[in-house]
Amino acid sequence: MKEGVKILVVDDEKVLRDLLKQLLEAEGYQVKTAGSGPEALELLAKENFDLVISDVKMPRMDGFELLKRIKAQYPDIGVIMVTGYSEAYTMKDALMLGADEYITKPFKINEISLIVERAYWRI
């Protein structure tokens, strides 16, 4: 089932984008990456994705604004928010805005796969 699942990873940190891409592709997912919210929206307009994994803190457009736009334009796409900040209000805000899952950095490698799978089956 993973082979047909398309994921868009959005993070302004190239190292993290590449790491998540590598980990998810090793699990059998199809993965594309974007370095910003506007770049992610461009890709979403051109291609179909099942899930978006987005960092919260990004320049130009933060993850919350991206989440709002995704849920408004593409309500069937699952969204997983990732952040290095573990404040409770941030998690609550993300979930209230429609995020399907939420993960804080640093995360464990096996954690990503479980959360992605759980988010996919929830949508």
N, C-alpha and C positions, 0 to 999 in steps of 0.2 A: 504493500500500500504506500510506503514512503516514496517509492520511485515517482509517483504521479503528483506528489505534493510540492508546490512551488512556494518558496519562502523568499521574502525580501528583507535583508538585514540593513538597517539604517543606523549609522554611527559616524561621527566626525573623526573618530580615531581609527586610522587605517589598520593599525595592528589588531585591534579588537574585531573590526569588520572581517579581516582576512582570517583570523582565528575562528570566528563563528562560522564563516563560510566553509572552511576546511573541516571543522567538526561535523557540521550538518551534512555536507556532501559525503563524508565517510559513513554516515548513517543511511545514506541513500536518497536524501532530499535533493531537489533541484534548487539551487540558491543563486540569487543575484544580490548585488550590494549597491548602496547609495551612500554618499558622504554627507548628505544634508536632507532636510525635509523637502525643499523644493525639488531636488533631484529625485527623491522618492516619489513625489506626486507625478513627475514626468513619466517615470517608469510604470507607475500604476495606471496611467492613462493609456499606455501602449500595450501592456501585458496583463494577463490575469494571474493573480497570486492568491494562495490560500491563507497565508499568514504573513504578517509583518512583525519583525523584531526590531524595536526602536529604542535607542538611547533616549533618556529624558533630557539631559543637559546638552544642547547643541546650539551653535551660533545660528543666526539668521531666522531659524524657526525651531523652537524647542519641541520636544517629543509630545507634550500635551497638545500643542496646536496641531501637530501632525496627526495625532490620535483623533482629535475632533474632526478634522477634514476627512480622514479615512472613514470614520463612522458615518459621516454625513453623505459622502459620495459612494462609498463601497461598504455598506453595512454587513455584507456577508463575509468580509475578510476578518479573520481573527488577528488580534493585536497583542503582542507581548511587550511590556515595557521593561527596560533594563536601566538601572541607575547605580551609581556609586554612593548615593545618598539613601540612608535607611530610615529617614524620618517617617513616622507613621502617617502624617498628613499627606505625604507624597503618594504612598501606596493607596490610601483611601481616595485621593483625588483621581488617580489613574483608573481605579476600578469604577468610580462614579461616572467617569467620562466614557466608559465602555470597554476598557482594557479587559482582555480575557484572562491574562496572567500577568504576574509581576515578579521580577527577579532582581536581587541586589548583587552588586559586585563587591568583593570577588565571589565568583560562583564556581561550583565544582563542575567538571566536564560532564559527568553523568547526569547532573541536575538539568542541564540544557536540554538534553534529549527527552527526558521525562516531561518537562514543562511544555516543550513543543508538541509532543504527542498528546498530552492532556488538552492543550489549547485546540489542537486540530479536531479532536473528537468532540469538543464542546460546541464548535461552530456548526 
